[in-house]
Amino acid sequence: MAQLLDCVAHTSTRPRYAFMVLSLIAEIARPDGSAGPFVMQGGSATLLRDWLCDALAPMGARDPKRLMLTDKVRAEMMVSKAAKAGPQALEAAIASEVQERIRKSGKTNLSRAVSELVKAGLIRRHYQGFRIDHHNRGAGRHVVYALAGRARCLMGRTLPPVGAPPIADRRQGELRLN
């Protein structure tokens, strides 16, 4: 793990963010280390990039830019026709628009972080969907990330459920003679 952290710290301009992305990918990765193009969430399929952006969005909730974004969207909505729909509909429209803008900017940040992780050899990226062998990455294709190299040590590292009893066999400095 220390070598992985060192690698991320030396190859990424935002190592904490990159490590969070790497950890989230490892959390949902299949046994072969790949994640995507869809993530099952609450019985419905969500695109991997959308899921990652939504999972990372709470990290910036107190950011002054995020708070200003909400105010900016509110001001835009008050000028538009949405203000005439009623206060509840207005708040729902504002929340939806803010979420969409956060997801859009989050995808840019996510793409940058993943590109750095690809250069570091910690992730492989490919695309699945319509026209798999097409030279253009577009055409209805969706990204798949696969853990590579040292990043595979993150697989299978899940936290116990809240309220679960501690595991008694995790003794440090003792040899078990059974």
Contacts in CASP RR format, 6 or more apart in sequence:
PFRMAT RR
TARGET T0000
AUTHOR 0000-0000-0000
METHOD contacts of the structure
MODEL  1
MAQLLDCVAHTSTRPRYAFMVLSLIAEIARPDGSAGPFVMQGGSATLLRD
WLCDALAPMGARDPKRLMLTDKVRAEMMVSKAAKAGPQALEAAIASEVQE
RIRKSGKTNLSRAVSELVKAGLIRRHYQGFRIDHHNRGAGRHVVYALAGR
ARCLMGRTLPPVGAPPIADRRQGELRLN
1 153 0 8 1.000
3 150 0 8 1.000
4 122 0 8 1.000
4 150 0 8 1.000
4 151 0 8 1.000
4 153 0 8 1.000
4 154 0 8 1.000
5 15 0 8 1.000
5 19 0 8 1.000
7 120 0 8 1.000
7 122 0 8 1.000
7 150 0 8 1.000
8 15 0 8 1.000
8 18 0 8 1.000
8 19 0 8 1.000
8 22 0 8 1.000
8 117 0 8 1.000
8 120 0 8 1.000
8 122 0 8 1.000
9 15 0 8 1.000
11 116 0 8 1.000
11 117 0 8 1.000
11 119 0 8 1.000
11 120 0 8 1.000
12 18 0 8 1.000
12 19 0 8 1.000
12 113 0 8 1.000
12 116 0 8 1.000
12 117 0 8 1.000
12 120 0 8 1.000
13 112 0 8 1.000
13 116 0 8 1.000
14 112 0 8 1.000
14 113 0 8 1.000
17 56 0 8 1.000
17 109 0 8 1.000
17 113 0 8 1.000
18 113 0 8 1.000
18 116 0 8 1.000
18 117 0 8 1.000
20 56 0 8 1.000
20 59 0 8 1.000
21 52 0 8 1.000
21 56 0 8 1.000
21 110 0 8 1.000
21 113 0 8 1.000
21 114 0 8 1.000
21 117 0 8 1.000
22 117 0 8 1.000
22 122 0 8 1.000
22 123 0 8 1.000
22 147 0 8 1.000
22 151 0 8 1.000
22 154 0 8 1.000
23 154 0 8 1.000
24 52 0 8 1.000
24 55 0 8 1.000
24 56 0 8 1.000
25 35 0 8 1.000
25 52 0 8 1.000
25 123 0 8 1.000
25 145 0 8 1.000
25 147 0 8 1.000
26 33 0 8 1.000
26 147 0 8 1.000
26 151 0 8 1.000
26 154 0 8 1.000
26 155 0 8 1.000
26 156 0 8 1.000
26 157 0 8 1.000
27 158 0 8 1.000
28 35 0 8 1.000
28 36 0 8 1.000
28 39 0 8 1.000
28 51 0 8 1.000
29 35 0 8 1.000
29 146 0 8 1.000
29 147 0 8 1.000
29 155 0 8 1.000
31 155 0 8 1.000
32 146 0 8 1.000
33 146 0 8 1.000
33 147 0 8 1.000
33 152 0 8 1.000
33 155 0 8 1.000
34 144 0 8 1.000
34 145 0 8 1.000
34 146 0 8 1.000
34 147 0 8 1.000
35 48 0 8 1.000
35 144 0 8 1.000
35 145 0 8 1.000
35 146 0 8 1.000
36 48 0 8 1.000
36 128 0 8 1.000
36 142 0 8 1.000
36 143 0 8 1.000
36 144 0 8 1.000
36 145 0 8 1.000
37 47 0 8 1.000
37 48 0 8 1.000
37 127 0 8 1.000
37 128 0 8 1.000
37 129 0 8 1.000
37 142 0 8 1.000
37 143 0 8 1.000
37 144 0 8 1.000
38 45 0 8 1.000
38 46 0 8 1.000
38 47 0 8 1.000
38 48 0 8 1.000
38 142 0 8 1.000
39 45 0 8 1.000
39 46 0 8 1.000
39 47 0 8 1.000
39 48 0 8 1.000
39 51 0 8 1.000
40 46 0 8 1.000
41 51 0 8 1.000
46 54 0 8 1.000
47 142 0 8 1.000
48 142 0 8 1.000
48 143 0 8 1.000
48 144 0 8 1.000
48 145 0 8 1.000
49 107 0 8 1.000
49 110 0 8 1.000
49 142 0 8 1.000
49 143 0 8 1.000
50 103 0 8 1.000
52 110 0 8 1.000
53 102 0 8 1.000
53 103 0 8 1.000
53 106 0 8 1.000
53 107 0 8 1.000
53 110 0 8 1.000
54 103 0 8 1.000
56 106 0 8 1.000
56 109 0 8 1.000
56 110 0 8 1.000
57 99 0 8 1.000
57 102 0 8 1.000
57 103 0 8 1.000
57 106 0 8 1.000
60 66 0 8 1.000
66 102 0 8 1.000
69 98 0 8 1.000
69 101 0 8 1.000
69 102 0 8 1.000
70 94 0 8 1.000
70 98 0 8 1.000
73 94 0 8 1.000
73 97 0 8 1.000
73 98 0 8 1.000
73 101 0 8 1.000
74 94 0 8 1.000
77 83 0 8 1.000
77 90 0 8 1.000
77 93 0 8 1.000
77 94 0 8 1.000
77 97 0 8 1.000
78 90 0 8 1.000
82 89 0 8 1.000
82 90 0 8 1.000
82 93 0 8 1.000
83 90 0 8 1.000
85 93 0 8 1.000
114 123 0 8 1.000
114 125 0 8 1.000
114 145 0 8 1.000
117 123 0 8 1.000
117 151 0 8 1.000
118 124 0 8 1.000
118 125 0 8 1.000
121 148 0 8 1.000
121 149 0 8 1.000
121 151 0 8 1.000
122 147 0 8 1.000
122 148 0 8 1.000
122 149 0 8 1.000
122 150 0 8 1.000
122 151 0 8 1.000
123 145 0 8 1.000
123 146 0 8 1.000
123 147 0 8 1.000
123 148 0 8 1.000
123 151 0 8 1.000
124 145 0 8 1.000
124 146 0 8 1.000
124 148 0 8 1.000
125 143 0 8 1.000
125 144 0 8 1.000
125 145 0 8 1.000
125 146 0 8 1.000
126 143 0 8 1.000
126 144 0 8 1.000
126 146 0 8 1.000
127 137 0 8 1.000
127 138 0 8 1.000
127 141 0 8 1.000
127 142 0 8 1.000
127 143 0 8 1.000
127 144 0 8 1.000
128 141 0 8 1.000
128 142 0 8 1.000
128 144 0 8 1.000
129 140 0 8 1.000
129 141 0 8 1.000
129 142 0 8 1.000
130 139 0 8 1.000
130 140 0 8 1.000
130 141 0 8 1.000
131 139 0 8 1.000
131 140 0 8 1.000
131 141 0 8 1.000
132 141 0 8 1.000
134 141 0 8 1.000
147 154 0 8 1.000
147 155 0 8 1.000
160 166 0 8 1.000
160 167 0 8 1.000
169 176 0 8 1.000
END
